[in-house]
Amino acid sequence: MSTTAPVVVHPDGELLARATAARFLLALVDAQSVATPVHVALTGGSILVDTLRAVAADPLRDAVDWTAVHVWWGDERFVPAGHADRNDREAVEALLGDLPLRPEHVHAVPGPDAVADVDAAARAYTEELARHAAPGEAVPELAVVLLGMGPDGHVASLFPGRPSLGDQSLGALAEHDSPKPPPERISLTLPTLCTAHQVWLVVSGEGKAPAVAAALEGTSLPEAVGGTGDGESVPAGRVQARGRTLWLVDLAATSALP
């Protein structure tokens, strides 16, 4: 089944990052006009790091009350704090380190320097999410989730054909055998991503164009390029926010669309 999510196309990756940054800041301002605190989730990837750098450079960042923002990660590699492979390290260097965020509001995923194994990390993050959820809920209401996408159509650390994609729980899961190194990762589950008020899939580059087309058409990629070849939607095509799902792409990433 194809998606009806809006697709916003920008001429190139630089403008995509800048426009997404401005959109993100406005979304935070709007969310804070209704409720506080505001929870957001980030993931890794070059276009999202560029977006965070653009947020840092945008004067509108001063309109956000960062002391009332909670930052979560859609996924993280199971490596020690400060490791070059960690998504949170890139985010801190690009943006978070320059913001007046409260340290206790930046919810890093524990690594092997803090917990025994990747399963313990997923349990700990699930418990952390629950602690900040509304009464009776398992996870906090995420105002915005920023997701990158791999050439195989994966989002967060939810890969095509992996059992983790079918996990129906709310919270975080452990991925033991990621097809992309490092193999051990922690990811928010698909149902958790889908509880968000808004999910934005931010994608740049011709190399990801086939996965963009597959996601929007609700189908799979061939096994030769990391897909399942079974006609089931790539993971990115399965993300449907509670409120609004939005594709933010550059022109090159649309080159495989009809």
N, C-alpha and C positions, 0 to 999 in steps of 0.2 A: 504494500500500500504506500503510495507516495505521500509526502508531507505537504501541508499547506502553510508551513512556516514562511514568513516573509524573508526575502533575500535582498540585502542591501549591498550593492556593488560599488567599490571604490576603484579609482584608476590604478593604484599601485599600493604596495605594502606600506610605504611611509605614510600615505594619506589614510590608509586603513587604520594604522596604529593611532594616528592623531585624532581621527574622527571617533574611534572607539573610546579613546581616553576622555574626550569631551562628553560623549554619551554616558560613560560610566560616572563621571563626576556629577552630571545633571541627575542621573538616577539616584545617586546617594543623597543629593540635596532634596529631591522630591520625597524619598523615603523618610528622611529625617523630619520632614514637615508633617508627617503622619504619625510616626512612632519612633521610639528610641529604646534600646540601642538598635543598630542596624547590623545585620550579619551578611557577609559576602564570602564567596569561595573563589580561590584562584587555582590555576594549574600552571604547568611549565610550558616551554616551547618558545621559539625565537620570536614569533609575532606577538605573543603575550608579554614577553619581556620588553619588547619595543613599545608595547602599549603602556606598560607601567612607567617606562622612561618618559613617555609622552604625558602621562598624568603628572609626573614630577615637574615637568616644564610648563604645565598649563596653569595660568593665573587663577582659574576657577577652583583649583585645589583648596584655596584659602576659604572658600565658601562652605566647606564640609567641616563639621565638628568631628575630627578624627578621634577625639577621646571617647566618643560614643559609637565607634565602629569596631566590630569583631571580625577578624580575618581568619578564615579556615582554608584548608587545602583540599582540592578535589582528589589529588593523589600525591604520593610522595615515595621516593625510593628508600628502601630500608638500608640506609647507610648512616654513619654517625653524624651528629650535629656539626655543621660547618663544612661538611664534605662537598667537593665541587659538583657532585651529581645531584645534590638536593635542590628541589624546586624552591624551597624557602630561602636558600642562600642567594639565588639569583634575584628573587623578589625583594629581599632586604637591600641588596646592592643597588637595584634599579630604582626603588621607591621607598619601601617601608622604613628603611633606616633614617630617612629624612622627614618622616611624619611624626607628629606628636601623639602617636598611638600609645595606649597603655600597654605595657609589656604583657600583662595578664590577658589582654584581649587578642594577642597574636598566638593562635593555637597551633603550634608546631606539632607534627606527628613524631612520636618518640622513635628513636633509632636504636641500633644494637648497643649503644653506649648507655641506654636508659632502661631497656627491657630485654627479656631473655631471647625473644624470637619475634618473627614477623606476625605470628598469630597474636602474641601478647600485645604488640603494637596496635593491631586492629581493634582488639578488645578495649584497650586503653582509650583509643580515639573515639570509639563508640560511646564509652562511658562519659568522655568529655563532652561530646555532642549532647548527650542526654541531660547533663548538668546545666546546660544553657538553653534547654528547650522549655517551652511553655508547659504549665501543668497538664499532665495527661498526654504529652507529646514525646516522641523519641528523639527528635532532632529540632534544632532551632529553625525558625523560618528564615530562609536565605533570600535576601532581597534580589541579589544578582549572583549568578555563577558564570564565570568566564572560562570557557572551554576552548582549548586548541584541539586539533584533530591530526592524527597521523595519516600517512599515505595509505594505510590499510583500513582507514575509517575508525580507528580506535579513539576513544575519548577517556580522559582521566587514565586509569590503568585497566580499562575494560576493553579487552581485545576480542576480535572476531573468533568465534568458535570455542572460547574459553568458558569453563563452567561458571566462573565469576559473573559472567554477563547475565546469568539466570538467577542470581541471588536476589531473593525478594524481601530481604530484611531491610530495616532502616538503620543506617549507621555506616560503619566502615568494614571492609573485608580485606583479607590477606590474599595477595596473588603470589604464589610460590614459584611460578615458572613463566614469567613474562617472555614473550618472543623477542622483546627488546631488552638489552641489558640496561641496568642490572636486573637479574631475574626476580628478586624479591621486592615486592612493592605493597603499599597500602593504598586503597582507593575507596572513595565513597561509592556506595552501591547505586545501581541505576535508579531504584525507587527513591533514594535520597536526593539524587540530582533532580528527579522529576517533581519533588515537593517544592522546589524553588519557585519564587514568584516570577523571576525571569531567568532564562538561560540563554546566553549568547555564545554561538559557535563562531569563533574568529579564525579564519583560514586564509592563508596566503600562499601563492605559488602554483605554477603549472603542474608540479609533481603531485599535488593533492587534488587536482581537478577530477580524476576518475572517482575518487572517494566522495567528493562533493556531489557528483552526479548520482552515485549509487545511494547516498544518504537521502537525497531529495526525491529519488525515484523509489525508495524503499526496497532496495535490492542489495545483493552481495557483489563482492569483487571476485575475480578468479583466484584460485588457490596460488597461482604463480606469483601473484603480487601481495600475498598475505591474507587474502580473503578466504571465504568458505566455499564459494561456488555453488551454494545450495539455494540461492534465491532469497534467503532471509536477509533482512536489512542489516547493513553494517551498524556497529554500535552507535555511531553519531546519529543515524536516522531513527534510533529508538528513543532518543531523549526528547521528552515532551514536558515542558515546564507546566506547573500548575496554572500560571498566568500566561506568560508570553515566551515563546521560543523564537529566537531571531538568529538568522545567519548573516554574519558580517564578513564579507569576502573582498578580495581584490579581483581585478578583471582576469588575471591569469588563472585563478582558481575556478573560473566559470567556463574554461575552454572546452570541457567535455560535455557541457549541457547542450540539449537540442537547440 
